[in-house]
Amino acid sequence: MKGVSKMSKELVCACCENIITCEDYYEVDDKCYCTNCMGICHNCDSLKLYDDLILVNLSNSSQVYICNDCIEETDMFFYCDHCEEYYASDML
């Protein structure tokens, strides 16, 4: 057989250290993250670790992830002490 065999580099998630087995992953600051550890804020479109994202209920019964920065710096979301969940302010 002619040619050089190439070993593909194994990608490891910088957060959970699991091997990334699918084509879908995020690369931030030269580090790879699996889609189980990193997501996108629905409000500002920034990539964040899921530890820094909060699930927010919308008026159409769906849920989206919003980053802590958007929750704290805008009045677009509120926390319900009774049910211990976040909601979009347009639900008031």
N, C-alpha and C positions, 0 to 999 in steps of 0.2 A: 504494500500500500504506500503510495507516495504522498508526501505532505507531512505537516507537523500537527500533532494532536494538541488541541487547546484544552486546558482545564478551566472550566468556568469558575469564577470566584464565587464562593458561597456568601450570600448576604445574611447578616445577622442584625436583628433589631437592636438598636442602641438602648432601648428602654427595657424590654422584657428578655432580651438575649436569645429569643427563639430564632430559628432559621426562617428566613422569608422565602416561602415556597411559591408565591404567585408573582405575577408581573406587576401587581398593584402595590406600590410602596411609596413612601415620601422620602426625599433626601433633603436634609436641612443641615447646613454648616458641615458638609462632608460626612454626615452620619445618616444611616438608613433607619427608617422606622416602619414597622408594619402598620397595616390599616386597622389593626385591633388596638394599637397604642396611640395613634395620632389621627386627628380629624380636622375638619375645617369649620370655623365659626360661621354660622349662617348669616350673621349680621355684618361682620367686617371682612369675611373671607380669609382670615389669617389661619395659618396652620398652627395647631396647638396639640399638646398631649391631652388625651381624654381626661387626665387628672385636672386639667385647667379648663375643661369645658363643662357646662351645666346643661342638662336637658330641660328645655322650656316648652310648656304647653301653649299651643296656638289656638286661635278662635275656631279653626276648622277641625278640631279634634286631632290634629297631627302634632308631632313633637319635633323640635330641632335642637341642635347643639349650639350654645352661645358661650363665648369665652368670658372668663371672670372680668376682664377689663371692660367689655361692653355692658355686662350686668351692673358693675359698679359706677361706670362713668356716664351712663345714659339713664333716662327715666322711661325707657321703652319696656322695662320688665319689672315685675314685682314678685316678692316672696309671700306666699300665704302661710301664716303660722299654723293655721288650723290643719291643713292637709300636708304641710311641709314640702311644697313644690313651688316651682317658679312658673309664672304665666306672663304672656305678652300683655302690656298695658292696654292694648286696644280691646281687651276682653272685659274691661270695667263697664 
